[in-house]
Amino acid sequence: MRALEDPVRDFDAVRARCPVAHDAPTGWMVLAHRESVRVLEDHTTFSSAVSALHPAVPNGFDPPVHGAYRAVLDRYLTAERAAAFEPECRQVAAELVDTLPRGVDVEAVERFALPFAVRAQRRWLGWPRTVEDSLRRWMGENHRATRSGDRLAIDAAARSFDATVLAILDERRRTPAALHADITQELLDDRIGDRRFTGTELVSILRNWTAGELGTISASVGILVRYLAADPALQDELRREPARIPHAVDEILRIHPPLMSNRRVAACDAELGGRTIAAGDKVTVLWASANRDESVFGDPDRFDPDRNAEGNLLFGRGIHACPGADLARMELRVLVEELLAGTRRVELAESAPDHAEYPAGGLRSLHVRVLGLAPERR
């Protein structure tokens, strides 16, 4: 599919006429909420096994293989484990908020969103500080390759990330496990059925966790900062009532999606939205469209967390719903809490935000002005 400078608005326009559209190189594009839920919940008809050569663990598999992996990996992503990581995540967020310069224009994607995503993920996995530069460099390579659609560049970016992960795993294998009481070491020692994970599986799991986390969290932070900077009244409300932040975060990210799409393949002939899908056809669920469907949400730009929570597909639906939802929600809640607690006001600078091009979500750049508090929150 061609690069789109404002995909959300383009999808809004198409969805009104066609809930399921066909794009020659991409295949079927599912834009409407009802049809998207159908695809997500019917994993028998719409398979997640989109890559036979390099299936992602676990989301590139269908039952029963998918369930076997999820039974093991979901233990790392529980609400309890997210809560245990919260103090460390809060430290990362608070340090970044306090180092933002006050009263001048700040580019918030490179200065705030990306560092938060990288540092939080690196610390959650127990990886050394030295890996942060490699992760940021990989994110840049991956974004450029994805925008270009160049298969060779995409493969090169994947190999670059794999090399970083393999170096960490090799170092772990050379040192006593007792020195590393963290999630990465647990994963190395864990088992699926009667065996340990293979090296290929470990790389795929860590790529799935890290690539998804870095891209989605950094995009989410940029979106949240922009939305709050544009709405001083909402900032003030959330400062007064921080208990409302979790629902506000979900609703803002429904309106402005950080993740644009997800792939499936038809396992058999099917009818969807008045279209005939043939076995083997590519199917892309457009979260960025489904989560703005007027038939479910009314005015898609209206901020109404209570009304829209039930239909929100931010973290997916069905057996492939995002296993890291509790972790992501905690990280974004903490980030917003610290941003609002550590500032008096965040304002949009005069520079217009630069949207990422499809299939990326979020912003390439965002200039804001931070006012009040710090140093050391007075």
URHUHU-V244759 format. One record per residue. N is the residue number from 1. SS is DSSP state (A for helix, B for strand, O for the rest). PSI is psi in degrees with one decimal (none if undefined). D_LAST is the distance of its C-alpha to the last C-alpha in Angstrom with 1 decimal. Layout:
N,SS,PSI,D_LAST
N,SS,PSI,D_LAST
This chain:
1,O,142.5,50.4
2,O,155.5,49.4
3,O,137.8,45.8
4,O,127.0,44.2
5,O,-31.9,41.5
6,O,71.9,40.6
7,A,-34.1,42.2
8,A,-46.7,40.6
9,A,-37.1,42.4
10,A,-43.3,45.5
11,A,-39.8,45.7
12,A,-43.6,45.2
13,A,-40.9,48.2
14,A,-41.3,50.4
15,A,-36.2,49.6
16,O,-28.1,50.9
17,O,-28.0,54.3
18,O,106.5,54.5
19,O,-27.4,52.7
20,B,117.0,54.1
21,B,162.9,54.7
22,B,130.0,56.4
23,B,123.4,55.1
24,O,-53.0,57.7
25,O,-25.8,55.8
26,O,-32.7,53.2
27,B,-147.0,55.5
28,B,132.8,54.7
29,B,118.0,51.3
30,B,113.0,50.4
31,O,-28.4,48.3
32,O,154.0,48.7
33,A,-49.0,46.9
34,A,-45.8,50.1
35,A,-34.6,51.7
36,A,-44.6,48.6
37,A,-39.3,48.4
38,A,-47.2,52.2
39,A,-44.5,51.6
40,A,-35.4,48.7
41,A,-16.0,50.6
42,O,74.8,54.0
43,O,-11.3,53.5
44,O,-42.9,57.3
45,O,-39.7,58.0
46,B,97.0,54.9
47,B,147.8,54.4
48,O,-1.4,51.3
49,O,70.2,53.5
50,O,-12.7,53.0
51,O,112.6,53.4
52,O,-29.6,56.4
53,O,-41.1,55.6
54,O,67.2,51.9
55,O,136.9,50.9
56,O,138.3,47.2
57,O,122.1,46.7
58,O,-8.1,46.6
59,O,-4.3,46.3
60,O,11.2,49.3
61,O,157.5,51.6
62,O,167.3,53.4
63,O,149.1,54.5
64,O,-9.3,55.6
65,A,-42.8,53.9
66,A,-45.5,50.7
67,A,-35.7,50.5
68,A,-42.6,51.2
69,A,-45.0,48.2
70,A,-35.1,45.8
71,A,-34.2,46.8
72,A,-49.7,45.5
73,A,-28.8,42.5
74,A,-22.3,41.1
75,A,-23.2,40.4
76,A,-11.1,37.6
77,A,28.5,35.9
78,O,163.4,35.8
79,A,-35.3,33.1
80,A,-41.5,32.9
81,A,-34.7,32.3
82,A,-42.0,29.7
83,A,-37.1,27.8
84,A,-30.3,28.2
85,A,-12.8,26.6
86,A,-44.9,23.6
87,A,-40.5,21.2
88,A,-40.0,22.0
89,A,-40.9,21.8
90,A,-37.4,18.4
91,A,-43.6,17.2
92,A,-48.2,18.9
93,A,-45.9,17.3
94,A,-41.4,13.6
95,A,-41.2,14.3
96,A,-42.6,15.9
97,A,-43.9,13.4
98,A,-20.3,10.6
99,A,-4.3,13.4
100,O,129.7,14.4
101,O,143.8,14.4
102,B,139.3,13.0
103,O,7.6,15.7
104,O,161.9,18.7
105,B,134.5,21.3
106,B,134.2,20.8
107,B,107.6,23.8
108,A,-17.1,22.5
109,A,-55.7,25.6
110,A,-33.3,25.8
111,A,-23.4,22.1
112,A,-54.8,20.9
113,A,-51.7,23.9
114,A,-47.7,26.2
115,A,-37.7,23.9
116,A,-48.4,22.7
117,A,-45.5,26.4
118,A,-47.4,27.6
119,A,-41.6,25.1
120,A,-45.0,25.3
121,A,-42.9,29.0
122,A,-41.4,29.5
123,A,-33.8,27.6
124,A,-39.9,29.4
125,A,-15.2,32.7
126,O,23.9,31.9
127,O,156.3,32.7
128,O,155.2,31.7
129,A,-31.0,28.9
130,A,-17.1,31.7
131,A,-10.9,32.9
132,A,-42.6,30.0
133,A,-39.6,31.6
134,A,-40.3,34.9
135,A,-41.7,33.5
136,A,-39.3,31.9
137,A,-41.4,35.1
138,A,-40.6,37.1
139,A,-41.8,35.2
140,A,-44.9,36.0
141,A,-43.1,39.6
142,A,-42.0,40.0
143,A,-43.7,38.6
144,A,-42.0,40.9
145,A,-41.3,43.8
146,A,-42.8,43.3
147,A,-37.7,43.1
148,A,-26.3,46.2
149,O,9.4,48.2
150,O,112.4,49.7
151,A,-38.4,51.0
152,A,-40.5,51.2
153,A,-39.1,47.6
154,A,-43.7,46.4
155,A,-38.8,48.4
156,A,-39.8,47.1
157,A,-39.9,43.5
158,A,-42.2,44.4
159,A,-36.0,46.1
160,A,-44.8,43.0
161,A,-43.3,40.8
162,A,-38.0,43.6
163,A,-39.3,43.8
164,A,-45.8,40.1
165,A,-44.5,40.6
166,A,-37.3,43.9
167,A,-39.8,42.5
168,A,-45.3,39.9
169,A,-39.7,42.7
170,A,-40.1,45.0
171,A,-38.5,42.5
172,A,-39.9,42.1
173,A,-22.0,45.8
174,A,-10.2,46.1
175,O,156.4,43.8
176,O,136.8,44.0
177,A,-30.1,42.6
178,A,-18.7,41.0
179,A,-9.9,38.5
180,O,85.4,37.1
181,O,75.8,36.0
182,O,178.8,34.8
183,A,-38.8,36.0
184,A,-42.2,37.9
185,A,-39.5,39.8
186,A,-42.4,40.6
187,A,-41.5,42.0
188,A,-36.4,44.2
189,A,-8.5,45.6
190,O,170.0,46.0
191,B,149.2,49.4
192,B,114.8,50.8
193,O,-123.8,54.0
194,O,20.2,55.8
195,B,161.7,54.2
196,B,160.7,51.0
197,O,141.9,49.4
198,O,165.4,51.0
199,A,-40.4,49.2
200,A,-41.0,49.6
201,A,-42.4,48.2
202,A,-44.6,45.2
203,A,-42.6,44.4
204,A,-43.6,44.9
205,A,-48.5,42.7
206,A,-32.8,39.8
207,A,-43.9,40.4
208,A,-47.6,40.4
209,A,-49.2,37.2
210,A,-46.7,35.3
211,A,-45.9,36.8
212,A,-41.9,36.3
213,A,-47.5,32.8
214,A,-49.7,31.6
215,A,-46.0,33.3
216,A,-41.8,32.5
217,A,-44.6,28.9
218,A,-41.5,28.0
219,A,-41.7,30.0
220,A,-42.9,28.4
221,A,-45.1,24.8
222,A,-43.8,25.9
223,A,-45.6,27.7
224,A,-44.1,24.9
225,A,-43.9,22.3
226,A,-46.1,25.0
227,A,-45.0,26.0
228,A,-39.0,22.6
229,A,-30.1,21.9
230,O,-6.9,25.3
231,O,79.4,24.7
232,A,-33.4,21.7
233,A,-41.2,23.3
234,A,-40.1,23.5
235,A,-50.7,19.8
236,A,-40.4,19.0
237,A,-43.7,21.7
238,A,-28.0,20.5
239,A,-40.0,16.9
240,A,-34.9,18.8
241,O,72.6,21.4
242,A,-18.1,20.3
243,A,-18.5,23.8
244,A,-8.5,25.3
245,A,-45.5,23.6
246,A,-44.7,26.5
247,A,-34.8,29.2
248,A,-41.4,27.4
249,A,-49.1,27.1
250,A,-40.5,30.8
251,A,-40.7,31.8
252,A,-39.6,29.9
253,A,-11.9,31.6
254,A,-44.0,34.9
255,A,-44.2,34.7
256,O,94.1,33.6
257,O,133.2,35.0
258,O,-27.0,33.6
259,O,123.5,37.0
260,O,-40.1,40.0
261,B,169.4,43.1
262,B,144.2,44.9
263,B,149.4,48.5
264,B,172.6,51.5
265,B,137.5,55.2
266,B,123.7,58.0
267,O,-16.5,60.0
268,O,169.2,62.8
269,O,143.1,63.9
270,B,157.9,61.8
271,B,133.6,61.3
272,B,117.5,57.8
273,O,34.8,57.1
274,O,5.2,60.7
275,B,149.7,60.8
276,B,116.5,62.9
277,B,126.7,60.9
278,O,149.7,63.2
279,O,133.2,62.8
280,O,-10.6,60.9
281,O,144.3,59.1
282,B,139.9,55.4
283,B,126.7,53.1
284,B,120.4,49.5
285,B,121.2,47.2
286,B,91.8,44.9
287,A,-39.0,41.8
288,A,-18.1,40.4
289,A,-48.6,43.4
290,A,-35.9,44.1
291,O,4.1,40.6
292,O,17.6,41.1
293,O,120.1,44.7
294,A,-28.1,45.3
295,A,-17.7,47.9
296,A,-42.5,45.1
297,A,0.1,41.9
298,O,-132.9,43.4
299,O,113.0,41.3
300,O,-19.4,39.6
301,O,-2.7,36.6
302,O,128.0,35.9
303,O,108.4,32.8
304,O,75.1,34.2
305,A,-41.3,32.9
306,A,-44.3,35.1
307,A,-36.8,38.2
308,A,-4.5,38.0
309,O,-41.9,36.8
310,O,-37.6,40.3
311,O,-6.2,41.6
312,O,123.1,38.6
313,O,24.2,39.9
314,O,-42.9,36.6
315,O,21.8,37.4
316,O,-166.3,41.2
317,O,154.2,44.0
318,A,-165.4,46.9
319,A,-18.2,47.4
320,A,15.0,45.3
321,O,146.5,42.2
322,O,119.1,39.1
323,O,-19.8,38.9
324,O,18.6,35.2
325,A,-42.2,34.1
326,A,-41.5,32.2
327,A,-47.3,30.3
328,A,-43.1,29.6
329,A,-40.9,28.5
330,A,-46.9,26.1
331,A,-43.6,24.6
332,A,-37.1,24.3
333,A,-47.8,22.9
334,A,-41.4,20.1
335,A,-46.7,19.4
336,A,-41.5,19.1
337,A,-47.1,17.1
338,A,-36.3,14.4
339,A,-44.6,14.7
340,A,-36.2,14.4
341,A,-28.1,11.6
342,O,6.9,9.5
343,O,160.6,10.5
344,O,-31.8,11.5
345,B,142.3,14.9
346,B,126.9,17.1
347,B,151.9,20.2
348,B,135.0,23.5
349,O,173.9,24.4
350,O,-26.4,27.9
351,O,135.4,29.4
352,O,139.4,31.3
353,O,146.5,30.5
354,B,109.1,33.2
355,B,143.1,34.8
356,O,151.4,36.2
357,O,144.7,39.9
358,O,138.0,41.8
359,O,7.0,42.1
360,O,155.0,38.4
361,O,170.1,35.8
362,O,-149.0,32.4
363,B,144.1,31.4
364,B,-32.4,32.2
365,B,153.0,29.4
366,O,121.6,26.6
367,B,125.7,24.6
368,B,169.8,21.4
369,B,125.4,18.5
370,B,131.0,14.9
371,B,141.0,12.7
372,O,158.7,9.2
373,O,-157.3,5.8
374,O,173.9,5.8
375,O,138.8,5.9
376,O,30.6,5.4
377,O,31.5,3.8
378,O,none,0.0
